[in-house]
Amino acid sequence: MDVCKGHGSWFDRDELRRIVEFIRSGGLEASRAREKSELQEERRRLNQERLALQADRSSSLGWGEDQRLSGIASARGLLKFLLD
């Protein structure tokens, strides 16, 4: 679709027909499903990277999950004490 502030919007020759055919043939739903699948895969990949990074940080400090959570709770308590 072409847009001009002074003259409005328009389709080039056969563009509107091709868009309507694309939608009627299920192309829009297929495109949305593909995009949704790609977003879910990206979300899964980022979550795996985040978990791996957390595991690397904990292991590099020699901390287990319980120790890490205890450290976070201690830091939160100290900040609350200092800021209140």
Protein Blocks (a to p, Z undefined) as FASTA:
>chain_A
ZZdfknopaddehklmmmmmmmmnommmmmmmmmmmmmmmmmmmmmmmmmmmmmmmmmmn
opafklmmmmmmmmmmmmmmmmZZ
